[in-house]
Amino acid sequence: MFTGIVQAVGLIEERMEHPCGDASLLVDTTTISPADIAVGDSICVSGACLTAVEVTPNGFRTDVSAESLARTTLGTLEPRSRVNLETALTPHTRLGGHLVSGHVDGVGQVNARWDDARSVRLEFAVPAALARYIAEKGSVCIDGTSLTVNGVDGAVFDVNIVPHTLQATTLGDLGPGSAVNIEVDQIARYVERLLAWRKT
């Protein structure tokens, strides 16, 4: 479990493709000390929960399943790609964002980007199946970053990115056409599931 508060922007040092169809990534954690990572730890990499299988002097190595490669943006990562990183939530962690599982629901795309005072507005299109879970002033996780939804119009929504978030995450790199990992608010999914059972 995570909070969506990005701790560091890491770099992909190496990507290794395996004949069976999955891959391994070597990640430089930059400002997260490898001493704070242990083999078996869950780490959120641009919104996807991955497991550290090796700790290195500069970060960690992780395996990425064929499922994750196909259903997230992890399949497009190359050496020198920048990724948002967050270590798992602990009982002593401040919950500054919202509860994030690291289970990516789908891939969205940036429709537009424009300046809004000192902030930046980003407009995203998401698959229709996810749109019903995104509500105005609700929470959404984009590439591992907890954000507040400004407005919604069908399968399109926009968010406001403040200067700190632009600097501390990879969201400042995004422009029209960029693909992002989307995780919708867990509460919305569970409410829908409970209501569906009440109807049966």
TIGUKOL-830635 format. One line per 5 residues: number of its first residue (from 1); for each residue x, y, z of C-alpha. Coordinates in pm, 1 decimal. Each point is the difference from the previous one (the first is absolute). Example, Ala and Ser with C-alpha at 12.3 -4.5 7.8 and 13.67 -1.06 7.14 Angstrom:
2
1) 1230.0,-450.0,780.0 ~ 137.0,344.0,-66.0
END
This chain:
200
1) 0.0,0.0,0.0 ~ 119.6,351.0,-86.1 ~ -107.1,363.2,42.0 ~ 65.4,144.1,-345.3 ~ 256.3,241.4,145.0
6) 302.9,-48.7,-225.0 ~ 327.4,-25.9,194.7 ~ 245.2,15.0,-288.6 ~ 33.1,2.3,-375.9 ~ 215.5,-298.4,-92.2
11) 170.3,-104.0,-321.0 ~ -18.5,-330.0,-184.4 ~ 362.7,-110.9,-22.0 ~ -62.7,-324.3,-184.9 ~ -284.4,-194.7,-156.4
16) 44.2,-371.5,-57.5 ~ -246.2,-190.0,-216.7 ~ -47.7,-369.2,80.5 ~ -79.9,-262.6,-267.5 ~ -320.6,-97.5,181.7
21) -149.3,347.6,-60.7 ~ 55.6,182.7,328.1 ~ 277.7,243.8,96.6 ~ 224.2,127.0,277.4 ~ 72.5,363.5,79.6
26) 298.8,144.4,182.3 ~ -109.6,323.4,168.6 ~ 219.8,277.8,138.6 ~ -195.1,135.0,294.7 ~ 185.4,336.0,13.5
31) -102.2,147.9,337.5 ~ -144.9,-318.7,155.2 ~ 284.5,-176.0,178.0 ~ 49.1,-365.5,-98.1 ~ 45.7,-59.2,374.3
36) -375.4,67.0,32.3 ~ -84.6,-275.4,-251.0 ~ 6.8,-374.8,66.2 ~ -49.1,-294.7,-231.3 ~ -373.1,-71.8,-7.5
41) -105.8,360.1,61.2 ~ -283.5,144.6,-205.3 ~ 89.4,318.5,-186.7 ~ -236.5,208.0,-208.7 ~ 162.8,71.9,-337.3
46) -200.5,260.6,-192.2 ~ -319.7,-135.5,150.7 ~ 72.8,-373.2,-22.5 ~ 79.4,-204.1,310.4 ~ 318.1,-199.7,-65.3
51) 215.3,-221.3,222.5 ~ 369.9,62.4,60.7 ~ 180.8,-324.3,-85.5 ~ 351.1,141.6,47.1 ~ 139.4,306.0,178.2
56) 286.3,171.1,-182.9 ~ 240.7,278.5,105.0 ~ -222.3,255.7,-177.2 ~ -345.5,-151.5,29.0 ~ -172.5,-328.4,-76.1
61) -86.1,-254.0,-266.5 ~ -357.4,-113.2,-56.8 ~ -178.7,-249.6,-220.4 ~ -293.6,114.2,-213.0 ~ -253.9,-260.4,-108.4
66) -130.9,-27.7,-354.9 ~ -339.3,111.7,135.6 ~ 145.7,320.2,143.5 ~ 199.0,69.7,-316.0 ~ -316.5,-32.2,-208.7
71) -240.2,193.5,224.4 ~ 213.0,290.1,123.5 ~ 254.3,243.3,-141.9 ~ 283.2,-210.9,145.8 ~ 24.1,-178.1,-334.3
76) 125.1,321.8,-160.2 ~ 274.2,78.7,252.7 ~ 353.5,15.0,-134.9 ~ 336.4,79.2,162.7 ~ 6.8,364.1,121.2
81) -379.3,10.9,30.9 ~ -109.0,195.7,306.8 ~ -241.6,-167.7,242.5 ~ -184.7,108.3,313.0 ~ 93.2,-203.3,309.0
86) -167.0,-58.0,335.9 ~ 80.1,-260.8,263.7 ~ -286.3,-180.8,170.9 ~ -218.0,160.6,264.3 ~ 92.0,-76.2,363.1
91) -202.0,53.0,320.7 ~ 205.3,316.9,57.0 ~ -39.0,148.4,-350.4 ~ -202.7,318.6,-37.7 ~ -293.4,-60.5,-233.9
96) 43.5,323.1,-194.0 ~ -160.9,-124.7,-321.8 ~ -255.3,-281.9,-10.9 ~ 14.6,-378.6,27.9 ~ 166.5,-136.6,-312.7
101) 40.7,-373.3,-67.3 ~ 246.6,19.0,-287.9 ~ -236.5,-214.7,-209.6 ~ -31.4,196.0,-323.5 ~ -356.5,4.3,-136.2
106) 88.6,117.9,-347.9 ~ 202.9,232.4,-217.8 ~ -116.6,353.9,-68.8 ~ 126.3,259.8,-242.2 ~ 71.4,372.0,30.4
111) -236.7,197.6,-221.8 ~ 123.6,348.2,80.9 ~ 234.2,200.7,221.2 ~ -21.2,368.3,83.4 ~ 135.0,244.5,255.7
116) -227.8,114.2,281.7 ~ 174.0,273.7,201.0 ~ 307.7,-173.0,150.1 ~ -158.0,-342.4,-42.9 ~ -59.1,-218.7,-302.7
121) -330.1,-156.1,-101.8 ~ 2.0,-344.4,-158.7 ~ -300.2,-151.3,-173.9 ~ -19.3,-378.3,-30.2 ~ -214.1,-245.5,-193.3
126) -57.4,-339.3,163.1 ~ -165.9,-323.2,-116.6 ~ -377.9,23.7,26.6 ~ -6.3,-286.5,251.3 ~ 200.4,212.9,246.8
131) -179.4,329.9,-52.9 ~ -286.8,-81.3,236.8 ~ 244.0,-24.7,293.3 ~ 141.1,349.8,-48.4 ~ -192.3,276.9,174.4
136) 45.1,374.8,21.2 ~ 204.2,85.1,312.7 ~ 66.3,-370.1,53.4 ~ 341.3,-165.8,6.8 ~ 185.5,-163.5,-287.2
141) 351.9,-144.8,-21.7 ~ 197.8,91.1,-312.1 ~ 340.6,-165.3,-43.6 ~ 7.6,-60.6,375.0 ~ -93.8,357.6,92.8
146) -308.5,75.1,209.1 ~ -197.4,282.6,-160.3 ~ -335.1,174.1,35.5 ~ -233.2,-6.1,-299.2 ~ -98.0,353.7,-105.2
151) -274.4,-83.0,-246.5 ~ -145.8,-290.3,-194.4 ~ -167.4,-15.4,-340.4 ~ -84.0,-355.6,-99.7 ~ 326.4,-192.6,-29.3
156) 208.9,318.6,21.4 ~ 119.2,166.9,319.0 ~ 252.9,262.2,99.8 ~ 230.9,59.8,294.6 ~ 205.9,290.5,128.7
161) 373.0,-60.7,54.1 ~ 156.9,240.9,248.7 ~ 364.0,110.6,-38.5 ~ 131.0,-237.4,268.9 ~ -159.0,-303.5,-169.8
166) 131.7,111.7,-338.5 ~ 350.6,1.9,145.5 ~ -21.1,-306.4,225.4 ~ -164.3,-245.0,-244.1 ~ 7.1,-93.3,-367.0
171) -332.9,173.1,-65.5 ~ 182.9,310.0,-118.6 ~ 133.5,-208.7,-290.9 ~ -348.8,-74.9,-133.5 ~ -147.7,152.5,-312.6
176) -278.2,-79.6,-249.4 ~ 17.7,-365.9,-99.2 ~ 190.3,-114.9,310.1 ~ -124.6,-329.2,144.4 ~ -45.2,-32.7,377.4
181) -95.4,-267.2,251.4 ~ -338.3,62.4,161.1 ~ -127.2,-141.0,329.8 ~ -348.8,107.9,98.6 ~ -113.4,55.0,356.9
186) -44.2,-334.7,177.0 ~ -308.3,117.1,188.4 ~ -188.3,58.0,-326.6 ~ 76.1,-352.0,-119.9 ~ -112.2,-162.7,323.1
191) -319.9,205.6,21.1 ~ -92.2,-111.4,-352.5 ~ 71.1,-363.0,88.0 ~ -210.3,16.1,316.1 ~ -289.8,161.9,-183.2
196) 17.5,-266.7,-270.7 ~ -34.3,-274.3,264.8 ~ -299.9,175.3,155.0 ~ -179.9,-21.5,-334.6 ~ 41.3,-377.7,-27.9
END
